[in-house]
Amino acid sequence: MKTKIFISHASPSENDFTKWLALKLIALGYDIWCDLLFLEKGIDFWKIIEKEIRVNTVKFLVVVSESSNKKEGVLNELATANKVKRELCDDTFIIPLIIDENLRNDDLNIELVRLSNIDFRKSWAKGLQDLIESLEKTKVPKKSPDPSKSNQLYQQIFLHNKKKIEREEIYDSNWFSIISFPSELRFHYFENLMPKNYDIRQLSFPAIRYKQYVCTFAWEYDFMEQLPKTELYNNKYSIKMSVEDVLSGQYNTEFINNLECQRLIVQLVNKAFENTMHESKLQIYQMSNKFGYWFPKGELDKDKYNKIQLVGKQRDKNWHFGISGAGKLYPFPVLMISSHIFFTEDGRKLIESKSIQHSARRKQGKNWWNDDWRNKINAFIKYLANNEDSFSLEVGSEEKIIISSASVEFISEVTYNIPEKNTLLDEVELADLNMLDYAEDDLSS
């Protein structure tokens, strides 16, 4: 009985997608064959491939891109699959999987034009969902889902040379210590002094509504220019609390509990970082729940800072290293900086297509090792700090949050051998095999 799903692809341009797809299907219980997982080097590979297609294959998946659409090896496999299709009288034997946004249906190989294809261009997760529905509809045999099997293959094939070594090593992080906060967190009773439905985000300094109050680090008089009625405000109505007590977990009252206070402080840190970045010369990208910031081409001398490249070329596109930031109070107060890569055609306007951004990001990121990411984050933060030891976030006319421009270091009791190839993005993509996530990837992944 034929049970195997054969995955045909062009190597190496489609390796990432093929590994991801193969291991996902294996985790779901399907019997998969693809050369990346099961073909040993130095053997007569064509005889093995032909036998797999003719004798064992129940469905033939062909990964379609500009490369595979004219790759000799893929075309040979497709020709064999067409013969099997006619022998089985199975019009659904060959299933094209289109992953290349630049490939139009009119450009498809003549053998694929009339076949029903599955579109992975906008979302790998949605494409996988559609593929599974097709496999179930045609009753392709499978065993019970077993994520451990695909995890085992992943460990054997992709992590075979990455074992821990018992040796102490210092690691940099993407955490930057918050050196100091203002001494007080203040709640001003502005309920009747603000216009109806006023957008508090318009205020010059970070502030958050809490009950009938405005929570902020700023003094009450810092808002007179935007809220004229506060000029006559009596500060005896303000509630003030020690930030030190809140951070130590010692502040609880009927008005507000300590955890809620800490949550408000984190929100104020995030808003202060956002305000600081928006006032800079950086470009802004709004993600689902945060902002990313990046340098336009030409803003920096030779697109570098401290000799670290932060803008560069990728064929017909420009890549732009960017960051986003978020506050964190546990286990100690820090600003966490996340890395991003954005792409433009002209150096200033982002490419709108999420799939092009995703594909270009994976390609560019594979060329960067941990040192590259670390150096770029540190260079970006040093830019914000003007090469000083710290930088500040303005949270009032007299109040600041001071943040170190040096990342937090951690000591590990173990280390590892640096692999010959940078497979970091492959491992991130393939490691979580215990469940299927059908939500479309956000551009910030």
C-alpha positions as CSV (number, residue, x, y, z in Angstrom):
1,M,0.0,0.0,0.0
2,K,1.3,3.4,-0.9
3,T,1.6,5.6,2.1
4,K,4.3,8.2,1.5
5,I,3.9,11.9,0.7
6,F,6.8,12.9,-1.5
7,I,8.0,16.5,-1.3
8,S,9.8,17.8,-4.4
9,H,11.7,21.1,-4.2
10,A,14.6,23.1,-5.6
11,S,17.7,23.0,-3.4
12,P,18.9,25.1,-1.6
13,S,16.4,28.0,-2.3
14,E,13.5,26.1,-0.8
15,N,15.2,24.1,1.9
16,D,13.8,26.2,4.7
17,F,10.2,25.8,3.6
18,T,10.6,22.1,2.8
19,K,12.1,21.3,6.2
20,W,9.4,23.2,8.0
21,L,6.6,21.5,6.0
22,A,8.1,18.0,6.3
23,L,8.5,18.1,10.0
24,K,5.0,19.6,10.5
25,L,3.4,16.8,8.5
26,I,5.5,14.1,10.3
27,A,4.3,15.5,13.6
28,L,0.7,15.1,12.4
29,G,1.3,11.4,11.6
30,Y,1.9,11.4,7.8
31,D,4.6,9.3,6.2
32,I,7.0,11.8,4.5
33,W,9.9,11.4,2.1
34,C,12.1,14.3,1.0
35,D,15.8,14.3,0.2
36,L,16.6,16.8,3.0
37,L,15.6,14.2,5.6
38,F,16.4,10.8,4.1
39,L,18.8,11.0,1.2
40,E,22.4,10.2,2.2
41,K,25.2,11.9,0.4
42,G,27.4,10.0,-2.1
43,I,24.9,7.6,-3.4
44,D,23.0,7.1,-6.7
45,F,20.2,9.4,-5.6
46,W,18.1,9.3,-8.8
47,K,17.4,5.6,-8.5
48,I,16.2,6.1,-4.9
49,I,14.0,9.1,-5.8
50,E,12.5,7.3,-8.8
51,K,11.7,4.3,-6.7
52,E,10.1,6.4,-4.0
53,I,7.8,8.2,-6.5
54,R,6.8,5.1,-8.5
55,V,6.5,2.5,-5.7
56,N,5.7,4.3,-2.4
57,T,4.2,7.7,-3.1
58,V,0.5,8.3,-2.5
59,K,0.7,12.1,-3.0
60,F,3.4,14.1,-4.8
61,L,3.9,17.6,-3.4
62,V,5.9,20.0,-5.5
63,V,7.2,23.2,-4.0
64,V,6.8,25.9,-6.7
65,S,8.9,29.0,-7.1
66,E,10.8,30.7,-9.8
67,S,13.7,28.4,-9.1
68,S,11.9,25.1,-9.0
69,N,9.7,26.0,-12.0
70,K,12.7,25.5,-14.3
71,K,15.0,23.3,-12.1
72,E,16.1,20.2,-14.0
73,G,15.9,17.9,-11.0
74,V,12.4,19.0,-10.1
75,L,11.2,18.7,-13.7
76,N,12.5,15.1,-13.8
77,E,10.7,14.3,-10.6
78,L,7.6,15.9,-12.0
79,A,7.8,13.9,-15.2
80,T,8.0,10.7,-13.2
81,A,5.1,11.8,-11.0
82,N,2.9,12.5,-14.1
83,K,3.5,8.9,-15.3
84,V,2.4,7.6,-11.9
85,K,-0.6,9.9,-11.9
86,R,-1.8,8.4,-15.2
87,E,-1.2,4.9,-14.0
88,L,-3.2,5.5,-10.8
89,C,-5.9,7.6,-12.7
90,D,-5.6,10.0,-9.8
91,D,-6.1,13.6,-10.8
92,T,-5.1,14.8,-7.3
93,F,-1.8,12.8,-7.2
94,I,0.3,16.0,-7.9
95,I,-0.3,18.9,-5.6
96,P,1.6,22.2,-6.4
97,L,2.5,24.3,-3.3
98,I,3.1,27.9,-4.5
99,I,5.5,29.8,-2.1
100,D,6.9,32.5,-4.4
101,E,4.9,35.8,-4.6
102,N,6.8,36.8,-7.7
103,L,5.5,33.8,-9.6
104,R,2.3,34.3,-11.5
105,N,0.0,31.5,-12.4
106,D,0.6,32.2,-16.1
107,D,4.3,31.5,-15.5
108,L,3.7,28.0,-14.1
109,N,5.2,25.0,-15.8
110,I,2.8,23.6,-18.4
111,E,2.5,20.4,-16.4
112,L,1.2,22.3,-13.4
113,V,-1.1,24.9,-14.9
114,R,-4.3,22.9,-14.9
115,L,-3.7,21.4,-11.4
116,S,-5.4,22.7,-8.3
117,N,-2.6,24.3,-6.3
118,I,-2.3,25.4,-2.6
119,D,-1.2,28.9,-1.9
120,F,1.5,29.4,0.7
121,R,2.5,32.9,-0.5
122,K,0.7,35.0,2.1
123,S,0.9,32.6,5.1
124,W,2.7,29.3,5.5
125,A,0.3,28.4,8.4
126,K,-2.8,29.0,6.3
127,G,-1.3,27.1,3.4
128,L,-0.6,24.2,5.7
129,Q,-4.2,24.3,6.9
130,D,-5.5,24.1,3.3
131,L,-3.0,21.2,2.5
132,I,-4.2,19.2,5.5
133,E,-7.8,19.6,4.5
134,S,-6.9,18.4,1.0
135,L,-5.0,15.3,2.4
136,E,-7.9,14.5,4.7
137,K,-10.4,14.9,1.9
138,T,-8.6,12.4,-0.3
139,K,-8.1,10.0,2.6
140,V,-4.3,10.0,2.6
141,P,-3.3,7.4,5.3
142,K,-1.7,8.6,8.5
143,K,-0.9,7.4,11.9
144,S,-1.8,9.1,15.2
145,P,-0.1,12.5,15.6
146,D,3.4,12.1,17.2
147,P,5.3,15.4,17.6
148,S,8.1,13.4,19.3
149,K,9.0,11.7,16.0
150,S,9.6,15.0,14.2
151,N,11.4,16.4,17.2
152,Q,13.7,13.4,17.1
153,L,14.4,13.9,13.4
154,Y,15.1,17.5,14.1
155,Q,17.5,16.7,16.8
156,Q,19.3,14.1,14.8
157,I,19.6,16.0,11.5
158,F,19.8,19.6,12.4
159,L,21.3,19.6,15.9
160,H,23.7,16.7,15.6
161,N,26.8,18.8,16.2
162,K,25.5,21.2,18.8
163,K,26.1,19.7,22.2
164,K,26.7,21.6,25.4
165,I,30.2,22.0,26.8
166,E,30.8,22.3,30.5
167,R,32.6,25.6,30.5
168,E,31.7,29.0,32.0
169,E,30.9,31.7,29.4
170,I,29.6,35.3,29.6
171,Y,26.6,36.1,27.4
172,D,25.3,39.5,26.5
173,S,21.6,40.1,26.5
174,N,19.0,42.4,25.0
175,W,18.2,43.8,28.4
176,F,19.3,47.3,29.3
177,S,19.1,48.2,33.1
178,I,16.9,51.0,34.2
179,I,19.4,52.9,36.5
180,S,16.9,55.2,38.1
181,F,13.2,56.2,38.2
182,P,11.7,59.4,39.5
183,S,11.1,59.2,43.2
184,E,7.3,59.4,43.1
185,L,4.5,58.0,41.1
186,R,1.7,60.5,41.1
187,F,-2.1,60.3,40.6
188,H,-3.6,63.7,39.8
189,Y,-7.4,64.1,40.2
190,F,-8.0,65.7,36.7
191,E,-11.5,64.1,36.1
192,N,-13.3,67.5,35.8
193,L,-10.4,69.4,34.3
194,M,-10.1,67.4,31.0
195,P,-12.3,67.9,27.9
196,K,-14.8,65.1,27.4
197,N,-13.4,62.1,25.6
198,Y,-9.9,63.7,25.7
199,D,-7.2,61.4,24.2
200,I,-4.6,61.2,27.0
201,R,-2.0,60.1,24.6
202,Q,-1.8,63.6,23.3
203,L,-0.2,64.9,26.5
204,S,3.5,65.9,26.4
205,F,4.5,63.5,29.1
206,P,3.5,59.9,29.6
207,A,0.2,59.6,31.5
208,I,-2.5,56.9,31.9
209,R,-6.1,57.1,33.1
210,Y,-6.7,55.3,36.4
211,K,-10.2,55.7,37.9
212,Q,-10.9,59.4,38.0
213,Y,-7.1,60.1,38.1
214,V,-4.2,60.6,35.7
215,C,-1.3,58.4,36.6
216,T,2.1,59.9,35.7
217,F,5.6,60.7,37.0
218,A,5.1,64.3,36.1
219,W,4.0,67.2,38.3
220,E,0.5,68.5,38.1
221,Y,1.7,71.8,36.6
222,D,3.4,70.0,33.6
223,F,0.0,69.7,31.9
224,M,-1.2,73.3,32.1
225,E,-0.3,74.2,28.5
226,Q,-2.5,71.3,27.1
227,L,-5.0,71.3,29.9
228,P,-5.5,75.0,30.9
229,K,-8.0,74.2,33.7
230,T,-5.2,72.5,35.6
231,E,-3.6,75.9,36.3
232,L,-5.9,76.2,39.3
233,Y,-5.5,72.6,40.4
234,N,-4.8,72.1,44.1
235,N,-2.2,69.4,44.5
236,K,-3.6,68.3,47.8
237,Y,-6.0,66.1,45.7
238,S,-3.1,64.3,44.2
239,I,-2.0,60.9,45.5
240,K,1.7,60.2,45.6
241,M,3.6,57.1,46.3
242,S,7.2,56.0,46.6
243,V,8.4,54.3,43.4
244,E,11.0,52.5,45.5
245,D,8.3,51.0,47.7
246,V,6.2,50.0,44.7
247,L,9.2,48.2,43.1
248,S,10.0,46.4,46.3
249,G,6.4,45.1,46.5
250,Q,5.7,47.0,49.7
251,Y,2.9,49.3,48.5
252,N,-0.7,48.2,49.0
253,T,-3.6,50.5,49.7
254,E,-7.4,50.6,49.3
255,F,-6.8,52.9,46.4
256,I,-4.5,50.6,44.4
257,N,-2.6,47.4,45.0
258,N,1.1,46.9,44.4
259,L,0.8,44.7,41.2
260,E,-1.5,47.3,39.6
261,C,1.0,50.0,40.4
262,Q,3.8,48.0,38.8
263,R,1.7,47.5,35.7
264,L,1.2,51.2,35.4
265,I,4.9,51.9,35.8
266,V,5.7,49.5,32.9
267,Q,3.1,51.2,30.8
268,L,4.6,54.6,31.5
269,V,8.1,53.3,30.7
270,N,6.8,52.0,27.3
271,K,5.0,55.3,26.6
272,A,8.2,57.3,27.5
273,F,10.3,55.1,25.2
274,E,7.7,55.6,22.4
275,N,7.7,59.3,22.9
276,T,11.5,59.5,22.8
277,M,11.7,57.5,19.6
278,H,9.0,59.4,17.9
279,E,10.8,62.6,18.5
280,S,14.0,61.2,17.0
281,K,15.1,61.1,13.3
282,L,14.1,57.5,13.0
283,Q,11.4,56.0,10.8
284,I,8.4,54.4,12.5
285,Y,6.6,51.1,11.7
286,Q,3.4,50.3,13.6
287,M,3.1,46.6,14.4
288,S,0.1,44.9,16.0
289,N,0.8,46.0,19.5
290,K,4.0,48.1,19.4
291,F,6.2,50.3,17.2
292,G,9.4,49.4,15.4
293,Y,12.1,52.1,14.7
294,W,14.7,52.1,12.0
295,F,17.2,54.3,10.2
296,P,16.3,55.6,6.7
297,K,19.1,55.3,4.1
298,G,21.5,58.2,4.3
299,E,20.6,59.3,7.9
300,L,23.9,57.9,9.2
301,D,27.3,58.5,7.8
302,K,27.9,55.6,5.4
303,D,24.7,54.0,7.0
304,K,26.9,53.0,10.0
305,Y,27.2,53.9,13.6
306,N,30.4,53.1,15.5
307,K,31.5,51.3,12.4
308,I,28.4,48.9,12.6
309,Q,26.3,48.7,9.5
310,L,22.6,49.5,10.2
311,V,21.4,49.9,6.6
312,G,22.5,47.8,3.7
313,K,21.6,46.3,0.3
314,Q,19.9,43.0,-0.6
315,R,19.8,42.9,-4.4
316,D,17.1,45.3,-5.4
317,K,16.1,46.1,-1.8
318,N,17.5,48.0,1.1
319,W,17.6,46.3,4.5
320,H,17.2,48.4,7.7
321,F,18.0,47.2,11.1
322,G,15.4,48.3,13.6
323,I,14.4,47.9,17.2
324,S,11.3,47.9,19.5
325,G,11.4,48.3,23.2
326,A,9.4,47.2,26.3
327,G,9.8,47.7,30.0
328,K,10.1,44.9,32.5
329,L,10.4,45.0,36.3
330,Y,11.2,41.4,37.1
331,P,13.7,40.1,38.2
332,F,14.9,43.7,38.0
333,P,13.9,46.8,36.1
334,V,15.1,46.8,32.5
335,L,14.2,48.0,29.0
336,M,14.1,44.9,26.7
337,I,15.1,45.7,23.1
338,S,13.9,43.4,20.3
339,S,15.6,43.3,16.9
340,H,13.8,43.7,13.6
341,I,14.8,43.9,9.9
342,F,12.7,46.1,7.6
343,F,13.0,46.4,3.8
344,T,12.5,49.3,1.4
345,E,13.0,49.8,-2.3
346,D,14.0,53.5,-2.1
347,G,15.6,53.6,1.4
348,R,12.6,55.3,3.1
349,K,9.2,53.7,2.2
350,L,8.7,50.2,3.5
351,I,7.7,47.5,1.1
352,E,4.0,46.8,1.9
353,S,3.9,43.1,1.1
354,K,4.2,41.1,4.3
355,S,5.3,38.0,2.5
356,I,8.1,39.8,0.7
357,Q,9.2,41.3,4.0
358,H,9.1,37.9,5.6
359,S,11.0,36.1,2.9
360,A,13.7,38.9,2.7
361,R,14.0,38.9,6.5
362,R,14.7,35.2,6.6
363,K,17.3,35.5,3.8
364,Q,19.1,38.4,5.4
365,G,18.9,37.1,9.0
366,K,20.6,33.8,8.0
367,N,23.7,35.8,7.2
368,W,23.9,37.2,10.7
369,W,25.3,35.4,13.8
370,N,24.7,36.3,17.4
371,D,27.6,38.7,17.3
372,D,26.0,40.6,14.4
373,W,22.7,40.9,16.2
374,R,24.3,42.0,19.4
375,N,26.6,44.5,17.7
376,K,23.7,46.1,15.9
377,I,21.5,46.4,19.0
378,N,24.4,47.9,21.0
379,A,25.3,50.3,18.2
380,F,21.6,51.4,18.0
381,I,21.4,52.0,21.7
382,K,24.8,53.9,21.7
383,Y,23.2,56.1,19.0
384,L,20.3,56.9,21.4
385,A,22.8,57.6,24.2
386,N,25.1,59.7,21.9
387,N,27.9,57.3,22.9
388,E,27.4,58.1,26.6
389,D,27.0,55.5,29.4
390,S,23.3,56.1,29.6
391,F,20.3,57.8,28.0
392,S,17.1,59.3,29.5
393,L,13.4,59.1,28.8
394,E,11.6,62.3,29.6
395,V,8.6,61.7,31.9
396,G,8.1,65.2,33.2
397,S,9.6,68.7,33.1
398,E,11.8,67.7,36.0
399,E,11.6,63.9,35.9
400,K,13.5,61.3,33.9
401,I,14.0,57.6,33.6
402,I,17.7,56.8,33.2
403,I,18.7,53.7,31.2
404,S,22.2,52.2,30.9
405,S,23.5,52.0,27.3
406,A,25.4,48.8,28.2
407,S,23.5,45.5,27.9
408,V,23.1,43.2,30.9
409,E,25.5,40.3,30.9
410,F,24.8,36.8,32.2
411,I,27.1,34.0,33.2
412,S,26.4,30.6,31.9
413,E,27.9,27.4,33.3
414,V,27.9,25.8,29.9
415,T,28.7,26.8,26.3
416,Y,28.5,25.2,22.8
417,N,30.5,24.7,19.6
418,I,29.7,27.3,17.0
419,P,28.2,25.4,14.0
420,E,29.6,25.6,10.5
421,K,26.4,27.1,9.2
422,N,24.1,29.7,10.7
423,T,20.8,27.8,11.1
424,L,19.4,30.0,13.8
425,L,16.3,31.0,11.9
426,D,15.7,27.4,10.7
427,E,15.8,26.3,14.3
428,V,13.4,29.0,15.5
429,E,11.0,28.1,12.6
430,L,11.2,24.3,13.2
431,A,11.6,23.9,16.9
432,D,8.0,24.4,18.0
433,L,6.5,21.2,16.6
434,N,4.0,20.4,19.3
435,M,1.1,22.3,17.9
436,L,-0.1,23.9,14.7
437,D,-0.6,27.7,14.8
438,Y,-2.9,28.8,12.1
439,A,-2.6,32.4,12.9
440,E,-0.9,34.4,10.2
441,D,2.6,35.5,11.2
442,D,2.9,39.1,12.3
443,L,5.6,41.2,10.5
444,S,7.3,41.5,13.9
445,S,8.1,37.6,14.3
